[in-house]
């Protein structure tokens, strides 16, 4: 899970635990499209592929990856929507 500072910024949360490629990335993209600039989304996943897929997608978008926290195989991506 994200640290307290990152977690306090999150305005929306997406839980894709138990889902594997391509579902976590697809659901992340879909959720980001519904949010407004300035919103901060936390995405919780346990598919190791998300450590590659989500940062790569964010790098190609206008959004900003603020933090990635690995907590014993659960990953939390903190994304600022632009």
C-alpha positions as CSV (number, residue, x, y, z in Angstrom):
1,X,0.0,0.0,0.0
2,X,1.1,3.6,-0.5
3,X,2.8,5.5,2.3
4,X,0.6,7.8,4.3
5,X,1.6,10.9,2.4
6,X,0.8,9.4,-1.0
7,X,-2.4,7.8,0.2
8,X,-3.7,11.1,1.6
9,X,-3.5,12.6,-1.9
10,X,-5.6,9.9,-3.6
11,X,-9.1,11.1,-4.7
12,X,-10.1,7.9,-6.6
13,X,-9.1,4.2,-6.1
14,X,-9.0,1.3,-8.5
15,X,-8.6,-2.3,-7.2
16,X,-7.5,-4.8,-9.8
17,X,-6.1,-7.4,-7.4
18,X,-6.5,-10.9,-8.8
19,X,-6.7,-9.7,-12.4
20,X,-3.9,-10.4,-15.0
21,X,-2.7,-8.8,-18.2
22,X,-4.4,-7.1,-20.0
23,X,-7.2,-6.4,-17.5
24,X,-5.2,-4.1,-15.0
25,X,-3.9,-1.8,-17.8
26,X,-7.3,-1.7,-19.6
27,X,-9.2,-0.9,-16.4
28,X,-6.6,1.8,-15.5
29,X,-6.9,3.4,-18.9
30,X,-10.7,3.3,-18.7
31,X,-10.7,4.8,-15.2
32,X,-8.3,7.6,-16.1
33,X,-10.6,8.7,-19.0
34,X,-13.4,9.3,-16.5
35,X,-11.4,11.5,-14.2
36,X,-10.6,15.2,-14.3
37,X,-7.3,17.0,-14.4
38,X,-5.8,17.2,-10.9
39,X,-7.5,14.0,-9.6
40,X,-5.2,11.4,-8.2
41,X,-5.9,7.8,-8.7
42,X,-4.5,4.9,-6.7
43,X,-4.3,1.6,-8.6
44,X,-3.8,-1.6,-6.5
45,X,-2.6,-4.6,-8.4
46,X,-0.8,-7.9,-7.9
47,X,0.1,-8.8,-11.5
48,X,3.9,-8.4,-11.8
49,X,3.4,-7.3,-15.5
50,X,1.8,-4.0,-14.2
51,X,5.2,-2.9,-13.0
52,X,6.1,-2.6,-16.6
53,X,2.8,-1.9,-18.3
54,X,1.4,0.9,-16.2
55,X,4.5,3.0,-16.0
56,X,5.0,2.6,-19.8
57,X,1.5,3.7,-20.5
58,X,1.8,6.7,-18.1
59,X,5.0,7.7,-19.8
60,X,3.2,7.8,-23.2
61,X,0.2,9.8,-21.8
62,X,-0.2,13.2,-20.3
63,X,-0.6,11.8,-16.8
64,X,2.1,11.7,-14.1
65,X,3.2,8.6,-12.1
66,X,3.8,10.0,-8.6
67,X,4.7,6.8,-6.8
68,X,4.9,3.0,-7.0
69,X,4.8,1.1,-3.8
70,X,5.5,-2.6,-3.6
71,X,4.1,-4.2,-0.5
72,X,4.9,-7.9,-0.5
73,X,3.7,-8.5,-4.1
74,X,0.9,-5.9,-4.0
75,X,1.7,-2.8,-6.1
76,X,0.1,0.5,-5.6
77,X,0.5,3.1,-8.4
78,X,-0.3,6.7,-7.6
79,X,-1.2,8.6,-10.8
80,X,-2.0,12.3,-11.2
81,X,-4.5,12.9,-14.0
82,X,-3.6,15.7,-16.5
